[in-house]
Amino acid sequence: MEMTLFYQSIVSGLLVGAVYALVAVGLTLVFGVLKIINFAHGSFMMLGMYIAYWSHTLFGINPYLSVLFVVPILFLMGFLIQRYLIDLIIDTDPHNAIFLTLGLSLFLDNMALFLWSPDYRAVKLDALTGSFFLNDVMISLPRLIACIFAILMTLLLYLLLKKTDIGKAIRAASQNQEGARAVGINIKLIYCTAFGIGLACVGAAGAFVTPFFYVSPGVGMTFVIIAFIVVVLGGLGSFPGALLGGLIVGLTESLSENFLGGTMKQFVVYGLFILVLLFKPSGLLGEKVE
């Protein structure tokens, strides 16, 4: 019985951890390129969830298919926000970016509250629901689908950054801005693109979790706190670190919930977060802090 519960915890943790990783990858990409922390990251995930929810409610579109327009909508929003808001303060005091993204988060959350009320909403699918058993381990089908899509999105982003010209330009701008500008890279365009990709990732994560997670104006806060923990755990700006951190946090949540009780889940995650800050503040795969 104990081993079955252990295996169940591992599977459940990995399924949700992949989604955490996708949320954190967008956050760490923005930090790695622009060197700012986007405190509105969770609010954009909330928008992605609402787009998926209303697409299903009004037009009957499967939330997983809604990602086909959630991604371009969130990318365009990110591109324009970077171009016409963040770019205005990008070279000023770093605290200005914090205040701007915090203000943007408050604006988006309150806009959602005004438009859609504070009610919790949920998507009920006739298909692609339920669960199945692998030996004695129960696997939730919606969570499995979300995990698979999150892994695919993460792999696509990895290939984009490694194999395409725009990806190489993004990496160059993140490593050496002046050197990138010297070889003809349009830094402002790269910044807008990177911010757009970051929001597209978190918007996709929002669409993926909508079939099994409630939708409300404040839901983004739930995920953005986890995303910050994942990013710090893996290492700020580290793409592999975000993946590793997401899986570790997912496993930690699941194991502590099943063996210590649901009330201990967040306690253990935050305890792990504090230990990493104390003993390896650069994160598991981050660069050494001098």
BAMI-199423 format. One record per residue (C-alpha): residue in three letters; x, z, y. Coordinates in steps of 0.25 Angstrom, whole numbers, plus 5000, padded with zeros to 4 digits. Last residue first. Layout:
@type=ALA&xx=X&zz=Z&yy=Y .
...
***
This chain:
@type=GLU&xx=5120&zz=4974&yy=5144 .
@type=VAL&xx=5107&zz=4970&yy=5137 .
@type=LYS&xx=5111&zz=4963&yy=5124 .
@type=GLU&xx=5103&zz=4950&yy=5122 .
@type=GLY&xx=5089&zz=4951&yy=5115 .
@type=LEU&xx=5087&zz=4950&yy=5100 .
@type=LEU&xx=5083&zz=4965&yy=5097 .
@type=GLY&xx=5080&zz=4968&yy=5111 .
@type=SER&xx=5089&zz=4970&yy=5123 .
@type=PRO&xx=5085&zz=4984&yy=5124 .
@type=LYS&xx=5091&zz=4987&yy=5110 .
@type=PHE&xx=5091&zz=5002&yy=5108 .
@type=LEU&xx=5082&zz=5008&yy=5119 .
@type=LEU&xx=5073&zz=4996&yy=5121 .
@type=VAL&xx=5072&zz=4993&yy=5107 .
@type=LEU&xx=5068&zz=5008&yy=5104 .
@type=ILE&xx=5058&zz=5007&yy=5115 .
@type=PHE&xx=5051&zz=4995&yy=5109 .
@type=LEU&xx=5051&zz=5001&yy=5095 .
@type=GLY&xx=5044&zz=5013&yy=5100 .
@type=TYR&xx=5034&zz=5003&yy=5107 .
@type=VAL&xx=5031&zz=4997&yy=5094 .
@type=VAL&xx=5030&zz=5010&yy=5087 .
@type=PHE&xx=5020&zz=5016&yy=5097 .
@type=GLN&xx=5012&zz=5003&yy=5097 .
@type=LYS&xx=5009&zz=5004&yy=5083 .
@type=MET&xx=5007&zz=5019&yy=5082 .
@type=THR&xx=4993&zz=5019&yy=5085 .
@type=GLY&xx=4990&zz=5009&yy=5074 .
@type=GLY&xx=4995&zz=5018&yy=5063 .
@type=LEU&xx=5009&zz=5022&yy=5058 .
@type=PHE&xx=5010&zz=5012&yy=5046 .
@type=ASN&xx=5001&zz=5001&yy=5049 .
@type=GLU&xx=5002&zz=5001&yy=5064 .
@type=SER&xx=5017&zz=5004&yy=5063 .
@type=LEU&xx=5019&zz=4992&yy=5054 .
@type=SER&xx=5011&zz=4982&yy=5062 .
@type=GLU&xx=5016&zz=4986&yy=5076 .
@type=THR&xx=5031&zz=4986&yy=5071 .
@type=LEU&xx=5029&zz=4972&yy=5064 .
@type=GLY&xx=5023&zz=4966&yy=5076 .
@type=VAL&xx=5034&zz=4972&yy=5085 .
@type=ILE&xx=5045&zz=4967&yy=5076 .
@type=LEU&xx=5038&zz=4953&yy=5075 .
@type=GLY&xx=5037&zz=4951&yy=5090 .
@type=GLY&xx=5051&zz=4957&yy=5092 .
@type=LEU&xx=5057&zz=4946&yy=5082 .
@type=LEU&xx=5050&zz=4935&yy=5089 .
@type=ALA&xx=5053&zz=4940&yy=5103 .
@type=GLY&xx=5068&zz=4942&yy=5099 .
@type=PRO&xx=5069&zz=4928&yy=5094 .
@type=PHE&xx=5065&zz=4923&yy=5108 .
@type=SER&xx=5074&zz=4933&yy=5115 .
@type=GLY&xx=5071&zz=4934&yy=5130 .
@type=LEU&xx=5070&zz=4949&yy=5130 .
@type=GLY&xx=5074&zz=4955&yy=5116 .
@type=GLY&xx=5066&zz=4956&yy=5104 .
@type=LEU&xx=5061&zz=4970&yy=5106 .
@type=VAL&xx=5060&zz=4967&yy=5121 .
@type=VAL&xx=5051&zz=4955&yy=5119 .
@type=VAL&xx=5043&zz=4961&yy=5108 .
@type=ILE&xx=5040&zz=4974&yy=5117 .
@type=PHE&xx=5036&zz=4965&yy=5128 .
@type=ALA&xx=5027&zz=4957&yy=5119 .
@type=ILE&xx=5020&zz=4969&yy=5114 .
@type=ILE&xx=5017&zz=4973&yy=5128 .
@type=VAL&xx=5012&zz=4959&yy=5131 .
@type=PHE&xx=5003&zz=4959&yy=5119 .
@type=THR&xx=4994&zz=4971&yy=5122 .
@type=MET&xx=4995&zz=4968&yy=5137 .
@type=GLY&xx=4989&zz=4954&yy=5135 .
@type=VAL&xx=4976&zz=4960&yy=5129 .
@type=GLY&xx=4972&zz=4965&yy=5142 .
@type=PRO&xx=4962&zz=4954&yy=5146 .
@type=SER&xx=4956&zz=4954&yy=5132 .
@type=VAL&xx=4957&zz=4946&yy=5119 .
@type=TYR&xx=4957&zz=4954&yy=5106 .
@type=PHE&xx=4967&zz=4950&yy=5095 .
@type=PHE&xx=4964&zz=4942&yy=5081 .
@type=PRO&xx=4960&zz=4928&yy=5085 .
@type=THR&xx=4967&zz=4929&yy=5099 .
@type=VAL&xx=4981&zz=4932&yy=5093 .
@type=PHE&xx=4985&zz=4917&yy=5093 .
@type=ALA&xx=4980&zz=4913&yy=5107 .
@type=GLY&xx=4987&zz=4925&yy=5113 .
@type=ALA&xx=5000&zz=4921&yy=5106 .
@type=ALA&xx=4998&zz=4907&yy=5112 .
@type=GLY&xx=4997&zz=4913&yy=5126 .
@type=VAL&xx=5009&zz=4921&yy=5124 .
@type=CYS&xx=5017&zz=4908&yy=5120 .
@type=ALA&xx=5011&zz=4900&yy=5131 .
@type=LEU&xx=5015&zz=4910&yy=5141 .
@type=GLY&xx=5029&zz=4910&yy=5137 .
@type=ILE&xx=5029&zz=4895&yy=5137 .
@type=GLY&xx=5024&zz=4894&yy=5151 .
@type=PHE&xx=5035&zz=4904&yy=5156 .
@type=ALA&xx=5045&zz=4895&yy=5149 .
@type=THR&xx=5040&zz=4883&yy=5155 .
@type=CYS&xx=5039&zz=4889&yy=5169 .
@type=TYR&xx=5053&zz=4894&yy=5168 .
@type=ILE&xx=5058&zz=4881&yy=5163 .
@type=LEU&xx=5051&zz=4873&yy=5175 .
@type=LYS&xx=5058&zz=4883&yy=5185 .
@type=ILE&xx=5071&zz=4881&yy=5178 .
@type=ASN&xx=5071&zz=4866&yy=5179 .
@type=ILE&xx=5083&zz=4863&yy=5170 .
@type=GLY&xx=5094&zz=4854&yy=5176 .
@type=VAL&xx=5107&zz=4858&yy=5169 .
@type=ALA&xx=5110&zz=4867&yy=5181 .
@type=ARG&xx=5096&zz=4874&yy=5180 .
@type=ALA&xx=5099&zz=4878&yy=5166 .
@type=GLY&xx=5112&zz=4884&yy=5170 .
@type=GLU&xx=5106&zz=4892&yy=5181 .
@type=GLN&xx=5095&zz=4897&yy=5172 .
@type=ASN&xx=5104&zz=4901&yy=5161 .
@type=GLN&xx=5098&zz=4907&yy=5148 .
@type=SER&xx=5083&zz=4906&yy=5151 .
@type=ALA&xx=5085&zz=4892&yy=5158 .
@type=ALA&xx=5092&zz=4887&yy=5146 .
@type=ARG&xx=5082&zz=4892&yy=5136 .
@type=ILE&xx=5071&zz=4886&yy=5144 .
@type=ALA&xx=5078&zz=4872&yy=5145 .
@type=LYS&xx=5081&zz=4873&yy=5130 .
@type=GLY&xx=5066&zz=4875&yy=5128 .
@type=ILE&xx=5063&zz=4863&yy=5137 .
@type=ASP&xx=5072&zz=4854&yy=5130 .
@type=THR&xx=5066&zz=4858&yy=5116 .
@type=LYS&xx=5072&zz=4863&yy=5104 .
@type=LYS&xx=5075&zz=4878&yy=5106 .
@type=LEU&xx=5065&zz=4883&yy=5116 .
@type=LEU&xx=5054&zz=4874&yy=5110 .
@type=LEU&xx=5058&zz=4877&yy=5096 .
@type=TYR&xx=5057&zz=4892&yy=5099 .
@type=LEU&xx=5043&zz=4890&yy=5106 .
@type=LEU&xx=5038&zz=4883&yy=5094 .
@type=LEU&xx=5043&zz=4894&yy=5085 .
@type=THR&xx=5036&zz=4904&yy=5093 .
@type=MET&xx=5023&zz=4896&yy=5093 .
@type=LEU&xx=5024&zz=4894&yy=5078 .
@type=ILE&xx=5026&zz=4909&yy=5076 .
@type=ALA&xx=5014&zz=4913&yy=5085 .
@type=PHE&xx=5005&zz=4903&yy=5077 .
@type=ILE&xx=5009&zz=4909&yy=5064 .
@type=CYS&xx=5007&zz=4923&yy=5069 .
@type=ALA&xx=4994&zz=4919&yy=5075 .
@type=ILE&xx=4989&zz=4913&yy=5062 .
@type=LEU&xx=4994&zz=4925&yy=5054 .
@type=ARG&xx=4986&zz=4935&yy=5064 .
@type=PRO&xx=4973&zz=4926&yy=5063 .
@type=LEU&xx=4975&zz=4927&yy=5047 .
@type=SER&xx=4977&zz=4941&yy=5046 .
@type=ILE&xx=4986&zz=4944&yy=5034 .
@type=MET&xx=4983&zz=4955&yy=5024 .
@type=VAL&xx=4994&zz=4959&yy=5015 .
@type=ASP&xx=4991&zz=4963&yy=5001 .
@type=ASN&xx=4996&zz=4950&yy=4994 .
@type=LEU&xx=4994&zz=4940&yy=5006 .
@type=PHE&xx=4980&zz=4943&yy=5011 .
@type=PHE&xx=4971&zz=4936&yy=5020 .
@type=SER&xx=4965&zz=4938&yy=5034 .
@type=GLY&xx=4953&zz=4935&yy=5043 .
@type=THR&xx=4952&zz=4924&yy=5053 .
@type=LEU&xx=4956&zz=4910&yy=5054 .
@type=ALA&xx=4942&zz=4905&yy=5055 .
@type=ASP&xx=4929&zz=4911&yy=5061 .
@type=LEU&xx=4937&zz=4916&yy=5073 .
@type=LYS&xx=4933&zz=4927&yy=5081 .
@type=VAL&xx=4941&zz=4928&yy=5094 .
@type=ALA&xx=4941&zz=4942&yy=5101 .
@type=ARG&xx=4937&zz=4948&yy=5115 .
@type=TYR&xx=4940&zz=4961&yy=5121 .
@type=ASP&xx=4932&zz=4963&yy=5134 .
@type=PRO&xx=4940&zz=4965&yy=5147 .
@type=SER&xx=4932&zz=4954&yy=5155 .
@type=TRP&xx=4935&zz=4939&yy=5153 .
@type=LEU&xx=4937&zz=4934&yy=5167 .
@type=PHE&xx=4940&zz=4947&yy=5175 .
@type=LEU&xx=4949&zz=4953&yy=5164 .
@type=ALA&xx=4956&zz=4940&yy=5161 .
@type=MET&xx=4959&zz=4939&yy=5176 .
@type=ASN&xx=4964&zz=4954&yy=5176 .
@type=ASP&xx=4973&zz=4951&yy=5164 .
@type=LEU&xx=4979&zz=4939&yy=5171 .
@type=PHE&xx=4981&zz=4945&yy=5185 .
@type=LEU&xx=4987&zz=4958&yy=5179 .
@type=SER&xx=4997&zz=4949&yy=5170 .
@type=LEU&xx=5000&zz=4941&yy=5183 .
@type=GLY&xx=5003&zz=4953&yy=5190 .
@type=LEU&xx=5012&zz=4958&yy=5179 .
@type=THR&xx=5019&zz=4944&yy=5179 .
@type=LEU&xx=5021&zz=4945&yy=5194 .
@type=PHE&xx=5026&zz=4959&yy=5194 .
@type=ILE&xx=5036&zz=4957&yy=5183 .
@type=ALA&xx=5041&zz=4944&yy=5190 .
@type=ASN&xx=5043&zz=4951&yy=5203 .
@type=HIS&xx=5051&zz=4961&yy=5196 .
@type=PRO&xx=5062&zz=4951&yy=5193 .
@type=ASP&xx=5065&zz=4950&yy=5208 .
@type=THR&xx=5065&zz=4936&yy=5213 .
@type=ASP&xx=5069&zz=4923&yy=5206 .
@type=ILE&xx=5056&zz=4921&yy=5197 .
@type=ILE&xx=5047&zz=4925&yy=5209 .
@type=LEU&xx=5040&zz=4912&yy=5212 .
@type=ASP&xx=5043&zz=4906&yy=5198 .
@type=ILE&xx=5034&zz=4917&yy=5193 .
@type=LEU&xx=5021&zz=4912&yy=5200 .
@type=TYR&xx=5020&zz=4897&yy=5202 .
@type=ARG&xx=5029&zz=4891&yy=5191 .
@type=GLN&xx=5029&zz=4903&yy=5181 .
@type=ILE&xx=5014&zz=4904&yy=5182 .
@type=LEU&xx=5012&zz=4889&yy=5181 .
@type=PHE&xx=5020&zz=4888&yy=5168 .
@type=GLY&xx=5014&zz=4900&yy=5162 .
@type=MET&xx=5000&zz=4895&yy=5165 .
@type=LEU&xx=5004&zz=4882&yy=5159 .
@type=PHE&xx=5010&zz=4888&yy=5147 .
@type=LEU&xx=4997&zz=4897&yy=5145 .
@type=ILE&xx=4988&zz=4885&yy=5146 .
@type=PRO&xx=4997&zz=4877&yy=5136 .
@type=VAL&xx=4998&zz=4888&yy=5126 .
@type=VAL&xx=4983&zz=4892&yy=5126 .
@type=PHE&xx=4979&zz=4877&yy=5124 .
@type=LEU&xx=4984&zz=4875&yy=5110 .
@type=VAL&xx=4984&zz=4890&yy=5108 .
@type=SER&xx=4969&zz=4888&yy=5107 .
@type=LEU&xx=4971&zz=4883&yy=5093 .
@type=TYR&xx=4974&zz=4897&yy=5088 .
@type=PRO&xx=4962&zz=4903&yy=5096 .
@type=ASN&xx=4952&zz=4893&yy=5089 .
@type=ILE&xx=4944&zz=4885&yy=5099 .
@type=GLY&xx=4929&zz=4889&yy=5099 .
@type=PHE&xx=4927&zz=4883&yy=5113 .
@type=LEU&xx=4922&zz=4895&yy=5121 .
@type=THR&xx=4927&zz=4907&yy=5112 .
@type=HIS&xx=4939&zz=4901&yy=5106 .
@type=SER&xx=4945&zz=4895&yy=5119 .
@type=TRP&xx=4940&zz=4908&yy=5125 .
@type=TYR&xx=4949&zz=4917&yy=5116 .
@type=ALA&xx=4961&zz=4907&yy=5115 .
@type=ILE&xx=4961&zz=4907&yy=5131 .
@type=TYR&xx=4959&zz=4922&yy=5131 .
@type=MET&xx=4971&zz=4924&yy=5121 .
@type=GLY&xx=4980&zz=4915&yy=5130 .
@type=LEU&xx=4976&zz=4923&yy=5142 .
@type=MET&xx=4979&zz=4936&yy=5135 .
@type=MET&xx=4993&zz=4931&yy=5131 .
@type=PHE&xx=4995&zz=4927&yy=5146 .
@type=SER&xx=4992&zz=4942&yy=5150 .
@type=GLY&xx=5002&zz=4946&yy=5140 .
@type=HIS&xx=5013&zz=4939&yy=5146 .
@type=ALA&xx=5010&zz=4944&yy=5160 .
@type=PHE&xx=5022&zz=4953&yy=5160 .
@type=ASN&xx=5031&zz=4941&yy=5160 .
@type=ILE&xx=5045&zz=4947&yy=5160 .
@type=ILE&xx=5054&zz=4938&yy=5168 .
@type=LYS&xx=5068&zz=4932&yy=5164 .
@type=LEU&xx=5062&zz=4918&yy=5166 .
@type=VAL&xx=5068&zz=4912&yy=5153 .
@type=GLY&xx=5069&zz=4924&yy=5143 .
@type=PHE&xx=5058&zz=4931&yy=5150 .
@type=VAL&xx=5048&zz=4920&yy=5148 .
@type=LEU&xx=5053&zz=4917&yy=5134 .
@type=THR&xx=5052&zz=4932&yy=5131 .
@type=LEU&xx=5037&zz=4933&yy=5134 .
@type=GLY&xx=5034&zz=4920&yy=5127 .
@type=VAL&xx=5041&zz=4925&yy=5114 .
@type=ALA&xx=5034&zz=4939&yy=5116 .
@type=VAL&xx=5020&zz=4933&yy=5114 .
@type=LEU&xx=5025&zz=4925&yy=5102 .
@type=ALA&xx=5032&zz=4937&yy=5096 .
@type=TYR&xx=5020&zz=4945&yy=5097 .
@type=VAL&xx=5012&zz=4935&yy=5089 .
@type=ALA&xx=5023&zz=4935&yy=5078 .
@type=GLY&xx=5022&zz=4950&yy=5078 .
@type=VAL&xx=5007&zz=4949&yy=5075 .
@type=LEU&xx=5009&zz=4942&yy=5062 .
@type=LEU&xx=5022&zz=4950&yy=5059 .
@type=GLY&xx=5016&zz=4963&yy=5060 .
@type=SER&xx=5004&zz=4960&yy=5051 .
@type=VAL&xx=5013&zz=4955&yy=5040 .
@type=ILE&xx=5022&zz=4967&yy=5041 .
@type=SER&xx=5011&zz=4977&yy=5042 .
@type=GLN&xx=5004&zz=4971&yy=5030 .
@type=TYR&xx=5017&zz=4972&yy=5022 .
@type=PHE&xx=5018&zz=4986&yy=5026 .
@type=LEU&xx=5004&zz=4989&yy=5022 .
@type=THR&xx=5006&zz=4982&yy=5009 .
@type=MET&xx=5019&zz=4991&yy=5007 .
@type=GLU&xx=5011&zz=5004&yy=5010 .
@type=MET&xx=5000&zz=5000&yy=5000 .
***
